[in-house]
C-alpha cells in the first residue's frame, strides 16, 4: 500500500485553514512555525509530529524562508501541486499587500514629524527584537563549546573581516558535514521543535497517516517538467529585465541580487536580513541603515514571512532609481519584482525536493551540517543586531580599515540618549517581562511620539 489518497480533508477546508494561518502569522519564523504546529498538528491533526518535524528539518536545509516552505510542503502533501501553490501563495499575500501599502505611505509621509517620531520608536523595538532572536536561537543552537566557537567565528568573520555572508554559512555547513561524516557528535542535530505540552501526535493517528501519498512517487520526467516550468518563470523575466531595463534604473540589480539571495540565503529570516540589509545599504546604496530599520519594523508588524521586508527594499530601490518611470509606479514594480524572485524559487525547491525527502531521514552528515549552520546563524544575527544598534544609537559611525580588519567606530559625541534609553526599555520588556512583538512595537511607537511631543 502506498499511502492514503483519501484523507478526508477537502481542498476548500484547507484553503480556509491556510488563510487563517496567513492572517495570524505574526512574530517571525519561530512564531509562524509554532502557529502551524498548533493548528495543523495539535488542533486539526492533519499531520503527525514526526512528519511535521521531518518536513521542517528539510525546509531548514533549503535557502529561503523556512516557514513558507513548510506551508508549501504540507500543502503539497495534502493536495498535490495545487495544494502547495495555494498554501505558499496564501502565506505571503496578506504581508505582501500590507508592505506594499506601507511602502507607499512611507515615501509619501516620511517627512511628516509625527511619522518620523513613530518610526524612531519602532526602531528601538526592532533592536530589541533582533537581540531577542540572538538569545532565543542561541539557547536552542549553542549546546556545547564547538557550536559556540562556530557562532563566534561567524560573528567575527562578518563584523570584523566583512566576509561574504554566503561564504560564512556554506563554510559552517561544510564543516558540520565533515564532522558528521567523521562520526563526531559535536553537531548532532537537535529535535526539540515541538511544543512539548502533551504527548506527540503519532503519524499513524493523523489524517495523512504514516505512509507517503501516491503523488510522492513522481517520475523523473514529471519532476523535470515541473522544475523546468518554475525555472522558466523565474529566470526568463530576470534575463529580459537585465537586457531591456534602462541602465539608470534599479530593476536589473534588483532582479539579479534578489535571485542570488534566493539561492544562497540559508539560516532563516534574520540571517538573510543581515546580508540584504548590509548589501542594500553599503553596496547598492538603495537606502540608509535607519530606513532598513524602519522596514524591518514595518515587516514585524504585519502578518506573513519576515523576509517580505525585501519588497520594501525593492520598492525604495526602484522609487529612487526609476529609469524614467513615475517613481511610485517604478517603486510598485520594483517591489513586485523583488517578491517574485524572492518567493518563486521556494516552490521550485519544495516541488523538486519533496519527493526525495524521505531519503534524508536519519542522514547524520546532513543533520550535522544543518546543526553547524544553525550555530553560525547565531553569530550572523548578532552581527545584524550590532549593526542596527550602532546606526540607531549614533548619528555617525566611521569605518576604519586596519589590514584585513574593518572596524565600525561610533562617534561617541553623536550618541542619541533617547534611542539608547528606549532600546534598553524595549529589551527589558521583551527579555525580562516576556512582552510580545506587537505589544513592544506599539509601546515603542507611542513612546517615540511622546518624545517628539515633549521636545
LINGI-V682868 format. One record per pair of residues at least 12 apart in sequence whose ideal C-beta (glycine too) atoms are under 10 Angstrom apart, sorted by the first residue. I is the first residue (numbers start at 1). J is the second residue. Records with the same first field share a line. If there is no record, write none. Layout:
I->J / J
//
This chain:
1->209 / 211 / 214
2->211 / 212 / 213 / 214 / 215 / 216 / 217
3->77 / 208 / 209 / 210 / 211 / 212 / 213 / 214 / 215 / 216 / 217
4->206 / 207 / 208 / 209 / 210 / 211 / 212 / 213 / 214
5->213 / 214 / 215
7->46 / 47 / 77 / 78 / 79 / 206 / 207 / 208 / 209 / 213
8->46 / 207
9->44 / 46 / 78 / 79 / 83 / 207 / 208
10->78 / 79
11->75 / 78 / 79 / 80 / 82 / 83 / 86
13->44 / 46 / 78
14->44 / 46 / 74 / 75 / 78 / 79 / 82 / 83 / 86 / 87 / 90
15->75 / 79 / 83 / 86 / 87 / 90
16->90
17->36 / 39 / 40 / 43 / 44 / 46 / 75 / 78 / 87 / 90
18->36 / 39 / 40 / 71 / 74 / 75 / 78 / 83 / 86 / 87 / 88 / 89 / 90 / 91
19->86 / 87 / 90 / 91 / 93 / 94
20->35 / 39 / 90
21->35 / 36 / 38 / 39 / 40 / 67 / 71 / 87 / 90 / 91 / 303
22->68 / 71 / 87 / 89 / 90 / 91 / 92 / 93 / 94 / 95 / 303 / 304 / 305
23->90 / 93 / 94 / 95 / 303 / 304
24->36 / 38 / 39 / 94 / 303
25->67 / 68 / 71 / 91 / 92 / 94 / 95 / 302 / 303 / 304 / 305 / 306
26->95 / 300 / 301 / 302 / 303 / 304 / 306 / 436 / 437 / 438 / 441
27->129 / 300 / 303 / 306 / 436 / 437 / 438
28->67 / 129 / 130 / 132 / 133 / 136 / 268 / 269 / 270 / 299 / 300 / 305 / 306 / 307 / 437
29->59 / 60 / 65 / 66 / 67 / 68 / 70 / 133 / 137 / 268 / 269 / 270 / 305 / 306 / 307
30->67 / 133 / 136 / 137 / 140 / 193 / 268 / 269 / 270 / 306
31->67 / 306 / 436 / 437
32->65 / 66 / 67 / 68 / 70 / 71 / 91 / 269 / 303 / 304 / 305 / 306
33->52 / 56 / 59 / 60 / 66 / 67 / 70 / 71 / 193
34->67 / 193 / 194 / 195
35->67
36->52 / 55 / 56 / 67 / 70 / 71 / 74 / 87 / 91
37->49 / 52 / 53 / 56 / 70 / 193 / 194 / 195
38->195 / 197
40->52 / 70 / 71 / 74 / 78 / 201 / 206 / 207 / 208
41->53 / 74 / 194 / 195 / 200 / 201 / 206
42->194 / 195 / 197 / 198 / 200 / 201
44->206 / 207
45->201 / 205 / 206 / 207 / 208
46->74 / 77 / 78 / 201 / 206 / 207 / 208
47->73 / 74 / 77 / 78 / 201 / 203 / 206 / 207 / 208 / 209
48->200 / 201 / 202 / 203 / 204 / 205 / 206 / 207 / 208 / 209 / 210
49->193 / 194 / 195 / 199 / 200 / 201 / 202 / 203 / 205 / 206
50->191 / 194 / 200 / 201 / 202 / 203 / 204 / 206 / 210 / 361
51->73 / 74 / 77 / 201 / 202 / 203 / 206 / 208 / 209 / 210 / 212 / 357
52->70 / 73 / 74 / 193 / 194 / 200 / 201 / 203 / 206
53->191 / 192 / 193 / 194 / 200
54->73 / 191 / 203 / 357 / 358 / 360 / 361 / 362
55->69 / 70 / 71 / 72 / 73 / 74 / 76 / 77 / 350 / 354 / 357
56->69 / 70 / 73 / 74 / 193 / 194
57->189 / 190 / 191 / 193 / 357 / 360 / 361 / 366 / 367 / 370
58->70 / 73 / 349 / 350 / 353 / 354 / 356 / 357 / 358 / 360 / 361 / 366 / 370
59->71 / 72 / 73 / 74 / 346 / 349 / 350 / 353 / 354 / 357
60->189 / 193 / 266 / 267 / 268 / 370 / 371 / 373 / 374 / 377
61->173 / 266 / 349 / 353 / 357 / 360 / 366 / 367 / 369 / 370 / 373
62->265 / 266 / 345 / 346 / 348 / 349 / 350 / 353
63->166 / 169 / 261 / 262 / 263 / 264 / 265 / 266 / 267 / 272 / 345 / 346 / 349
64->261 / 262 / 263 / 264 / 265 / 266 / 268 / 269 / 272 / 305 / 307 / 342 / 343 / 344 / 345 / 346 / 347 / 348 / 349 / 350
65->88 / 91 / 92 / 262 / 265 / 268 / 269 / 272 / 304 / 305 / 306 / 307 / 308 / 310 / 342 / 343 / 346
66->266 / 267 / 268 / 269 / 305 / 346
67->91 / 268 / 269 / 304 / 305 / 306 / 307
68->87 / 88 / 89 / 91 / 92 / 95 / 269 / 304 / 305 / 307 / 308 / 342 / 343 / 346 / 347 / 350
69->84 / 88 / 91 / 305 / 343 / 345 / 346 / 347 / 349 / 350 / 353 / 354
70->87 / 88 / 91 / 350
71->84 / 86 / 87 / 88 / 89 / 90 / 91 / 92 / 305 / 346 / 350
72->84 / 85 / 86 / 87 / 88 / 89 / 91 / 343 / 346 / 347 / 349 / 350 / 351 / 354
73->87 / 88 / 346 / 349 / 350 / 351 / 353 / 354 / 357
74->87 / 208 / 350
75->87 / 88 / 89 / 90 / 91 / 350
76->88 / 213 / 215 / 216 / 347 / 350 / 351 / 354 / 355
77->208 / 212 / 213 / 215 / 216 / 354
78->207 / 208 / 213
79->213 / 215
80->213 / 214 / 215 / 216 / 351
81->215 / 226 / 347 / 351
83->215
84->346 / 347 / 350 / 351 / 354
85->347 / 351
87->350
88->343 / 344 / 346 / 347 / 350 / 351
89->343 / 347
90->304
91->303 / 304 / 305 / 343 / 346
92->303 / 304 / 305 / 307 / 308 / 311 / 339 / 342 / 343 / 346
93->303 / 304
94->302 / 303 / 304 / 308
95->299 / 302 / 303 / 304 / 305 / 306 / 307 / 308 / 309 / 311 / 339
96->302 / 303 / 304 / 305 / 308 / 311 / 335 / 336 / 339 / 343
97->302 / 303 / 304
98->298 / 299 / 301 / 302 / 303 / 304 / 308 / 311
99->295 / 298 / 299 / 301 / 302 / 304 / 308 / 309 / 310 / 311 / 312 / 315 / 335 / 339
100->308 / 311 / 312 / 315 / 331 / 332 / 335 / 336 / 339
101->298 / 302
102->294 / 295 / 297 / 298 / 299 / 301 / 302 / 311 / 312 / 315
103->295 / 298 / 311 / 312 / 313 / 314 / 315 / 316 / 319 / 328 / 331 / 332 / 334 / 335
104->315 / 319 / 328 / 331 / 332 / 335
105->298
106->119 / 291 / 294 / 295 / 298 / 312 / 315 / 316 / 319 / 331
107->315 / 316 / 319 / 320 / 327 / 328 / 331
108->328
110->291 / 294
113->449 / 452 / 453 / 455
114->448 / 449 / 452 / 453
115->294 / 449 / 452
116->290 / 294 / 448 / 449 / 452
117->445 / 446 / 447 / 448 / 449 / 450 / 451 / 452 / 453 / 455
118->294 / 297 / 444 / 445 / 446 / 447 / 448 / 449 / 452
119->290 / 291 / 293 / 294 / 295 / 297 / 298 / 445 / 448
120->290 / 293 / 294 / 392 / 416 / 418 / 419 / 422 / 444 / 445 / 447 / 448 / 449 / 451 / 452
121->297 / 418 / 419 / 422 / 426 / 441 / 442 / 443 / 444 / 445 / 446 / 447 / 448 / 449 / 450 / 451 / 452
122->293 / 294 / 296 / 297 / 298 / 300 / 301 / 426 / 440 / 441 / 442 / 444 / 445 / 447 / 448
123->289 / 290 / 292 / 293 / 294 / 296 / 297 / 388 / 389 / 391 / 392 / 393 / 419 / 422 / 423 / 426 / 444 / 445 / 448
124->293 / 297 / 389 / 392 / 393 / 418 / 419 / 420 / 421 / 422 / 423 / 424 / 425 / 426 / 427 / 440 / 441 / 443 / 444 / 445 / 447 / 448
125->293 / 296 / 297 / 300 / 301 / 422 / 423 / 425 / 426 / 427 / 429 / 430 / 435 / 437 / 438 / 439 / 440 / 441 / 442 / 443 / 444 / 445 / 447 / 448
126->292 / 293 / 294 / 295 / 296 / 297 / 298 / 299 / 300 / 385 / 388 / 389 / 392 / 423 / 426 / 437 / 440 / 441 / 444
127->293 / 296 / 297 / 385 / 386 / 388 / 389 / 390 / 391 / 392 / 393 / 419 / 420 / 422 / 423 / 424 / 426 / 427 / 444
128->385 / 389 / 422 / 423 / 424 / 425 / 426 / 427 / 428 / 429 / 430 / 431 / 435 / 437 / 440 / 441 / 444
129->270 / 296 / 297 / 300 / 306 / 385 / 388 / 426 / 427 / 430 / 437 / 440 / 441 / 444
130->270 / 273 / 274 / 293 / 296 / 300 / 381 / 382 / 384 / 385 / 386 / 387 / 388 / 389
131->381 / 382 / 384 / 385 / 386 / 388 / 389 / 423 / 426 / 427 / 430 / 431
132->385 / 426 / 427 / 430 / 431 / 435 / 437 / 440
133->268 / 269 / 270 / 271 / 273 / 306 / 377 / 378 / 381 / 382 / 384 / 385
134->151 / 155 / 270 / 377 / 378 / 379 / 380 / 381 / 382 / 383 / 384 / 385 / 386
135->378 / 381 / 382 / 385 / 427 / 430 / 431
136->378 / 381 / 431
137->151 / 267 / 268 / 270 / 271 / 374 / 375 / 377 / 378 / 380 / 381 / 382
138->151 / 374 / 375 / 377 / 378 / 379 / 381 / 382
139->378
140->190 / 192 / 193 / 374 / 378
141->190 / 371 / 372 / 373 / 374 / 375 / 376 / 377 / 378
142->374 / 375 / 378 / 379
143->186 / 187 / 188 / 190 / 371 / 375
144->185 / 186 / 187 / 188 / 375
145->186
146->175 / 176 / 179 / 184 / 185 / 186 / 187 / 371 / 372 / 375
147->172 / 176 / 186 / 187 / 371 / 372 / 374 / 375 / 376 / 378
148->375 / 378 / 379
149->186 / 375 / 379
150->168 / 171 / 172 / 175 / 176 / 186 / 187 / 371 / 372 / 373 / 374 / 375 / 376 / 377 / 378 / 379
151->172 / 372 / 374 / 375 / 376 / 377 / 378 / 379 / 380 / 381 / 382
152->375 / 376 / 378 / 379 / 382
153->168 / 171 / 172 / 175 / 375 / 376 / 379
154->168 / 169 / 171 / 172 / 267 / 271 / 372 / 373 / 375 / 376 / 377 / 378 / 379 / 380 / 381 / 382 / 383
155->168 / 376 / 378 / 379 / 380 / 381 / 382 / 383 / 385 / 386
156->168 / 379 / 383 / 405
157->171 / 172 / 376 / 379 / 380 / 383
158->274 / 275 / 278 / 376 / 379 / 380 / 382 / 383 / 384 / 386 / 387 / 406
159->379 / 380 / 382 / 383 / 384 / 386 / 387 / 405 / 406 / 407 / 408
160->383 / 402 / 404 / 405 / 406 / 407 / 408
161->403 / 404 / 405 / 406
162->278 / 282 / 383 / 399 / 401 / 404 / 405 / 406 / 408
163->404
164->264 / 275 / 279
165->261 / 264 / 265 / 266 / 267 / 271 / 272 / 274 / 275 / 276 / 278 / 279 / 380 / 383
166->260 / 261 / 263 / 264 / 265 / 266 / 275
167->264
168->267 / 271 / 274 / 275 / 373 / 376 / 377 / 379 / 380 / 383
169->264 / 265 / 266 / 267 / 271 / 272 / 275 / 372 / 373 / 376 / 377 / 380
170->264 / 266 / 369 / 373 / 376
171->372 / 373 / 376
172->187 / 266 / 267 / 369 / 371 / 372 / 373 / 374 / 375 / 376 / 377 / 379 / 380
173->187 / 266 / 267 / 366 / 368 / 369 / 370 / 371 / 372 / 373 / 374 / 376
174->369 / 372 / 373
175->187 / 368 / 369 / 372 / 373 / 375 / 376
176->189 / 365 / 366 / 367 / 368 / 369 / 370 / 371 / 372 / 373 / 374 / 375 / 376
177->363 / 364 / 365 / 366 / 367 / 368 / 369 / 370 / 372 / 373
178->365 / 368 / 369 / 372
179->364 / 365 / 368 / 369 / 371 / 372
180->363 / 364 / 365 / 366 / 367 / 368 / 369 / 370 / 371 / 372
181->364 / 365 / 366 / 368 / 369
182->364 / 365 / 368
183->364 / 365 / 368
184->364 / 368
185->364 / 368
186->368 / 371 / 372 / 375
187->364 / 365 / 367 / 368 / 369 / 370 / 371 / 372 / 373 / 374 / 375
188->364 / 367 / 368 / 371
189->363 / 364 / 366 / 367 / 368 / 369 / 370 / 371 / 372 / 374
190->367 / 370 / 371 / 374
191->367
212->354 / 355 / 357 / 358
215->354 / 355
216->354 / 355 / 356 / 357 / 358
217->355
218->351 / 352 / 354 / 355 / 356
219->355
220->355
222->355
223->351 / 352 / 353 / 354 / 355 / 356
224->352
226->347 / 348 / 351 / 352
227->348 / 349 / 351 / 352 / 353
229->348 / 351
230->344 / 345 / 346 / 347 / 348 / 349 / 351 / 352
231->344 / 345 / 348 / 352
233->340 / 344 / 345 / 347 / 348
234->259 / 262 / 340 / 341 / 344 / 345 / 347 / 348
235->255 / 259 / 341 / 344 / 345
237->255 / 259 / 337 / 340 / 341 / 344
238->251 / 252 / 254 / 255 / 256 / 258 / 259 / 337 / 340 / 341
239->255 / 256
240->255
241->253 / 254 / 255 / 256 / 333 / 337 / 341
242->255 / 256 / 259
245->318 / 323 / 337
246->321 / 322 / 323 / 324 / 325 / 330
247->323
248->321 / 322 / 323 / 324
249->317 / 318 / 321 / 322 / 323 / 324 / 325 / 330 / 333 / 334
250->284 / 286 / 314 / 316 / 317 / 318 / 319 / 320 / 321 / 322 / 323 / 330 / 331 / 334 / 337 / 338
251->314 / 317 / 318 / 321 / 322 / 323 / 325 / 330 / 333 / 334 / 337
252->323
253->280 / 283 / 284 / 286 / 314 / 317 / 318 / 321 / 334
254->280 / 284 / 286 / 310 / 313 / 314 / 315 / 317 / 318 / 321 / 333 / 334 / 335 / 337 / 338 / 341
255->314 / 334 / 337 / 338 / 340 / 341
256->341
257->275 / 276 / 279 / 280 / 283 / 284 / 286 / 310 / 313 / 314 / 317 / 338 / 341
258->276 / 310 / 311 / 313 / 314 / 317 / 337 / 338 / 339 / 340 / 341 / 342 / 343 / 345
259->340 / 341 / 342 / 344 / 345
260->275 / 279 / 341
261->275 / 276 / 279 / 307 / 310 / 338 / 341 / 342 / 345
262->307 / 310 / 341 / 342 / 343 / 344 / 345 / 346 / 348 / 349
263->345 / 349
265->307 / 310 / 342
266->369 / 370 / 373 / 374 / 376 / 377 / 380
267->370 / 373 / 374 / 376 / 377 / 378 / 380 / 381
268->306 / 307 / 373 / 374 / 377 / 380 / 381
269->296 / 299 / 305 / 306 / 307 / 308 / 309 / 381
270->296 / 306 / 307 / 377 / 378 / 380 / 381 / 382 / 384 / 385
271->373 / 374 / 376 / 377 / 378 / 379 / 380 / 381 / 383 / 384
272->305 / 306 / 307 / 309 / 310 / 342 / 377 / 380 / 384
273->292 / 295 / 296 / 299 / 306 / 307 / 309 / 310 / 313 / 380 / 381 / 384 / 388
274->377 / 379 / 380 / 381 / 382 / 383 / 384 / 385 / 387 / 388
275->380 / 384
276->292 / 295 / 307 / 309 / 310 / 313 / 342 / 384
277->289 / 292 / 293 / 295 / 296 / 309 / 313 / 384 / 387 / 388 / 391
278->292 / 383 / 384 / 387
279->313
280->292 / 295 / 310 / 313 / 314 / 316 / 317
281->313 / 387 / 391
282->387 / 399
284->313 / 317 / 321
285->317 / 320 / 321
286->313 / 314 / 315 / 316 / 317 / 318 / 319 / 320 / 321 / 334
287->312 / 313 / 315 / 316 / 317 / 319 / 320
288->316 / 391
289->387 / 388 / 390 / 391 / 392 / 397
290->388 / 391 / 392 / 395
291->312 / 313 / 316
292->309 / 312 / 313 / 316 / 384 / 387 / 388 / 391
293->387 / 388 / 389 / 391 / 392
294->309 / 312 / 316
295->308 / 309 / 310 / 311 / 312 / 313 / 315 / 316
296->309 / 312 / 384 / 388
297->309 / 441 / 444 / 445
298->312 / 441
299->311 / 312
300->437 / 438 / 440 / 441
301->437 / 438 / 441 / 442 / 445
305->342 / 343 / 346
307->339 / 342 / 343
308->335 / 338 / 339 / 342 / 343
309->338
310->335 / 338 / 339 / 341 / 342 / 343
311->334 / 335 / 336 / 337 / 338 / 339 / 340 / 342 / 343
312->331 / 335 / 338
313->334 / 335 / 338 / 342
314->331 / 332 / 333 / 334 / 335 / 336 / 337 / 338 / 339 / 340 / 341 / 342
315->328 / 330 / 331 / 332 / 333 / 334 / 335 / 336 / 337 / 338 / 339
316->331 / 334 / 335
317->330 / 331 / 334 / 335 / 337 / 338
318->330 / 331 / 332 / 333 / 334 / 335 / 336 / 337 / 338
319->331 / 332 / 333 / 334 / 335
320->334
321->334
322->334
386->408
387->408
388->423
389->410 / 419 / 420 / 423
390->408 / 409 / 410
391->408 / 410
392->416 / 419 / 420 / 422 / 423
393->410 / 414 / 415 / 416 / 417 / 418 / 419 / 420 / 423
394->408 / 409 / 410 / 411 / 412 / 413 / 414 / 415 / 416 / 419 / 420
395->410 / 411 / 413 / 414 / 415 / 416 / 419
396->409 / 410 / 411 / 412 / 413 / 414 / 415
397->409 / 410 / 411 / 414
398->410 / 411
418->447 / 448 / 451 / 452 / 454 / 455
419->448 / 451
421->447 / 451
422->443 / 444 / 447 / 448 / 451
423->444
425->440 / 443 / 444 / 447
426->440 / 441 / 443 / 444 / 447
427->440
429->443 / 444
//
